[in-house]
């Protein structure tokens, strides 16, 4: 197997294990409905984090972050707006793995939902 595929598989197994452990801790049992509830939270968190990183990389928050940086550093030294780095240049996290794991956990949640309603 490819190293990247193994790494993705291990992370996916880790998230599934974490979902089951949190389900057992919060509900005192592992059931299909508790798995669905906890996996929804994991999926939502991963997908929301993915969209946040995507919007940061698109440059949406660059003007706001540079303005705040300039405003809060007033009086300390002479800076120009062009000297302040953009937020999209500083955040270098790749959103694609988060998207993959969010979608895979969502797929497992949907399979569990179908099994629950059938």
FENWO-V289780 format. One record per backbone hydrogen bond with DSSP energy under -1.0 kcal/mol. CO is the residue of the C=O (numbers start at 1). NH is the residue of the N-H. If there is no record, write none. Layout:
co:CO nh:NH
co:CO nh:NH
This chain:
co:2 nh:6
co:3 nh:7
co:4 nh:8
co:5 nh:9
co:6 nh:10
co:7 nh:11
co:8 nh:12
co:9 nh:13
co:10 nh:14
co:11 nh:15
co:12 nh:16
co:13 nh:17
co:14 nh:18
co:15 nh:19
co:16 nh:20
co:17 nh:21
co:18 nh:22
co:19 nh:23
co:20 nh:24
co:21 nh:25
co:22 nh:26
co:23 nh:27
co:24 nh:28
co:31 nh:35
co:32 nh:36
co:33 nh:37
co:34 nh:38
co:35 nh:39
co:36 nh:40
co:37 nh:41
co:38 nh:42
co:39 nh:43
co:40 nh:44
co:41 nh:45
co:42 nh:46
co:43 nh:47
co:44 nh:48
co:45 nh:49
co:46 nh:50
co:47 nh:51
co:48 nh:52
co:49 nh:53
co:50 nh:54
co:51 nh:55
co:52 nh:56
co:53 nh:57
co:54 nh:58
co:55 nh:60
co:56 nh:59
co:61 nh:65
co:62 nh:66
co:63 nh:67
co:64 nh:68
co:65 nh:69
co:66 nh:70
co:67 nh:71
co:68 nh:72
co:73 nh:76
co:80 nh:83
co:86 nh:90
co:87 nh:91
co:95 nh:99
co:96 nh:100
co:97 nh:101
co:98 nh:102
co:99 nh:103
co:100 nh:104
co:101 nh:105
co:102 nh:106
co:103 nh:107
co:104 nh:108
co:105 nh:109
co:106 nh:110
co:107 nh:111
co:108 nh:112
co:109 nh:113
co:110 nh:114
co:111 nh:115
co:112 nh:116
co:113 nh:117
co:114 nh:118
